[in-house]
Amino acid sequence: MRLVADLLVALVALLHVYFLVLEMFLWDKPLGLKTFRHSAAEAAASKVLAANQGLYNGFLAAGLLWGLWLGAGGTSVKLFFLGCVVVAGVFGAATVGKKILFVQALPAAVAMALVFAAS
């Protein structure tokens, strides 16, 4: 059970590394424009804000990877950062789009439940 929980935590961390790359480096590139459905002008106007958001996603990924690195002693770290991801995902779903609930919050909530179950 712990292995499955840790694999899902790793998946959530990798998702946030992907979000970091999209928001910090690809925001105004074709993949970023398509992913976030905005125009080149909108991307240019919000590029700095997106990079800041990407940095925060990187911190979430780093925290999850730190929890994994700690092994069995990292349960509370994993739960804390997964909780942060769930809150961010729920807020994003409420303010930006419901898709965020399924892409960000749901995987983190499932991982959180599995980490609880494995501890």
Long-range contacts (C-beta under 8 A, 24 or more apart in sequence): 1-114, 1-117, 1-118, 2-72, 2-118, 4-114, 4-118, 5-111, 5-114, 5-115, 5-117, 5-118, 6-68, 8-107, 8-110, 8-111, 8-114, 9-64, 9-67, 9-68, 9-78, 9-82, 9-111, 9-115, 10-64, 10-65, 10-68, 11-107, 11-111, 12-64, 12-82, 12-85, 12-107, 12-108, 12-111, 13-60, 13-61, 13-64, 13-65, 13-68, 14-61, 15-103, 15-104, 15-107, 16-57, 16-58, 16-60, 16-61, 16-64, 16-85, 17-57, 17-58, 17-61, 19-54, 19-57, 19-104, 20-54, 20-55, 20-57, 20-58, 20-61, 21-54, 22-54, 23-50, 23-51, 23-53, 23-54, 23-57, 24-50, 24-51, 24-54, 24-55, 24-58, 25-54, 27-51, 27-54, 56-88, 60-84, 60-85, 60-88, 75-115, 75-119, 78-111, 78-115, 79-112, 79-115, 79-116, 82-108, 82-109, 82-111, 82-112, 82-115, 83-112, 86-112
